[in-house]
Amino acid sequence: MDLSEDNRKLGIKDLAPDDRPREKMMEKGASVLSNAELLAILIGSGSSKESAVALAQRILSECNNDLDRLARLSIRDMCKRFKGIGPAKAVAVAAALELGRRRKSNSVQKNPILSSSAAVFELFAPILADLPHEEIWVALLNQANRLISVHRISQGGIASSIADVRIILKLALDNSAVGFILAHNHPSGTLRPSHSDSQLTTKVAEAAKLLDIRLLDHIIVGGSQLGEYYSFADSGLI
């Protein structure tokens, strides 16, 4: 038996012509390809026992066909979790997903009026939804509730992060903001605020009042699909 032949990798070129996603994309466009076919193009090759398309299908199946769940995996996680995925393939997949996240982020209006929790979620979901760790951000607003700027306040671990109230208020004063909105993510996907989330909201709101600045809302982002967020203002807690 020719071991080198038996162990060779099955690439996209080994598929039947009608099943080759690269050729299909060039002839018919990217929109007709399935998620597995697009992922297979990034992966490039499978193993001696499965094609790149089959490997892509297995990866998506293990992520419940949820691209957001795949995007939350680190390069190390992908290599460890998916047999047939090494560092080079994991980097290619992660890079493509990051480009998608940045494109989605850039599509958001630069200075929108944040008059609802849904508008705040639309602003912060591209930033926070796919992170594997917690981050706290602040959106500074003018008198008309139009966005002045956004700033990352802190970066924490998987379960928590710490925000310094003085940093938040200094940013508001330095940018002449009359109001601001806090936002952070829960990598676990849960939307229920923790005790520390509630404590932070109360503490920041009370401190801001002393400077005649208003905390308008605090949003918890749990996922990048529309509706997957929690609003302290909508819940009557601000």
N, C-alpha and C positions, 0 to 999 in steps of 0.2 A: 504494500500500500504506500502511496506517495503521501507522506504525512504533511508536507508543505502544501499540497493541493487540498487535502482534507481540512486543514486548519485555516485556509485562506478566508478572508473576510468577504461577506456578501455585500456588495455596494449597490447603489441605485442602478448602475449600468447592467447589473446581472438580472434585473427584473424584465418581465415581458414589456415590449414597447408601450402598450396601453397603460402599464402600471408605473411608468417612470415619471415621478413628480416633476423633475426638472424640465423634461421635454413637454410635459403637460402644461406647466406654467408658461413656458415660452410660446406655446401654440395658442393657449386659451386664456392666459392671464392668471394671476395669483388668486383671484376671488373664487375660482372654481375648485381650488384644492381644499382638501379637508385639513383639519389641524394636524393630524398625524402625518399627512404628506408634507406639509410645510416644515414640521419638526424633523422629518426624515431628511429633507434637503440640508438642514443645519447639521445633522448628525453625520451624513455622508456615507457611512458604511455600518454594517451590523457585524455579525460574527459568522462562523461556519454553519451555525444552526438557525439563524434568523436574519432576515434582511433588515435594512435600515428602517423600512416602513413598518415591519413587524415590531422592531424594537421601539419605534416611536409610539405605536399603538399600545404597547405594554406600559410604557412610561405614563402615557395619558390615562390609561385604565387605572394604574396604581394611584393616580392623583384625582380619581373620580371625574376624569375629563374636565378638570377645573384648571384653567391656565393661571388663575390667580394663585392657586395652591402651588403649582409648579414654580411660579415666579418667586415665591417666598423661600424656596430651597436655596441654600448656599451651594457653591461649587463642590465643597467637600461632601455635603449631604447628597448631592446627585451622584457623585462617584461611589459613595458608600451604599446608597439605596438601590441603584439601578445597575444590574449586571450588564456589562457591555458598554458602559459609559465611563470613559477615563477623563483626566483633566482637560485635554484639548477639546473634547466634545462638550463637556460641561461648560467650559468657558464660552464656546460658541453659542450655546443655548442661552446662557446667562446674559451674554452681550446683546443678543437679539431681543430678549425680554426687556432689558434695560433701555434699549432704543425705543421700544414700544411705549414704555412708561414715560420717557422723556418727550416723545411725540405727543402723548396724551396731555402731559403737563403743559407743553407749549401751546396747545390748542385752546387753553383756558384764556379768556379775555384778561388782558394785562391789568386793568384797573376796574374790575366790576363793582357794581353796587351790591353789597352783601345784606340784603333785606330779609333773608329767610335762611333757615337751617339747611335747606336743600342747596342753596347757592354756596354756603360755606363748605358743605360736603363736596360739591363739585370742584371747589378750589383746592381742598386738601387731600382728596382721595388719591390723585395721581402721585402725591408726595409721600403719603403715609400708608396706603392700603397694603402694599406688598413687602413692607419692612419686616425682618425677622426679630427686631428689637423695638422697644418703645422710644418714641421721640415726642417732645412737646414743642409746639410751634405757636406763634402768636400772629394774628392779622391785625394791623393797625388801620383805623378808619378815620375819615374826616367827618365834618358835621353832617354831610349828606349820606353817610354810611358807605362812601366810596373807598375802595381799598387804597391805602397809601403804600404799604409794603408788608411783606411777610418775613418772619425771622425764626430760626430754630433756637429754642431756649435751652434745651438739654437733650442728651442722648443717654439712654439707660440700658438696662438688660432686657431679658425676655419678658419679665413680669412687671417691671416698674421703672420709673425715671423720676428725677427730682427737679423741681422748678424753683428758681430763686425769684421771689416776688420783687425784689429791688431791681433786678435786671429787666423784668417786664415793664415796670413803671418807668424806669429810666429810658427805655426804648420809646415808650409812649410820649414822654416829655420831649425827648430829643427830636421826635418826628412831628411834634405839634398835633398829636392824635387826640381826639375827644372821646373816642371809644375804641375798644379792641375786643377780639374774640380769641379764646384759647382753643387749641385743637391738639389732640394726641391720639395715638393708635393703641389698640389691643391686639398684639400678634396672634393671640389665641382665637380671635374672631368673636369673642363674647362682647356684648354691648353694655352689659350691666356695669354701672360705675362702681368702683371700689370705694372703700371708706376714705382712702387717701385722696381719691379723685374729688370726692365731695368736700373734704377738708380744704384742698387746694382752691377749689372754686369759691368757697366762702371767704377764705383768707384773702385771696386776690381781690374779690369784689369789694370787701370792706376797706382794704388799703387804698384801692383806686378812688373810692368815694371821697376820701380825705383830700385828694388832689383834683376833685371835680372831673374825674374821668370815669367812664362807665364800662364795666365788663358786660358785654351784650349777650354773650353765649359762650358755652364750652361744649365742644363737639368731640365725641369719641368715635373714631373711625374703626370699624371692624372688618371691612372688606371693600373691594372696589366695585361691587355691584350696587346699582342705585338703590337707596333705601337702607343700606347696611351701616347705619350710624345712630348715635344717641345724642340728643340735644338737651342740655340742662334747661335752656329757655323754654323749649317746647313742653318740657315736663313740669314747668312752673317752679323751678328751683333757683331761678335768677330773677 
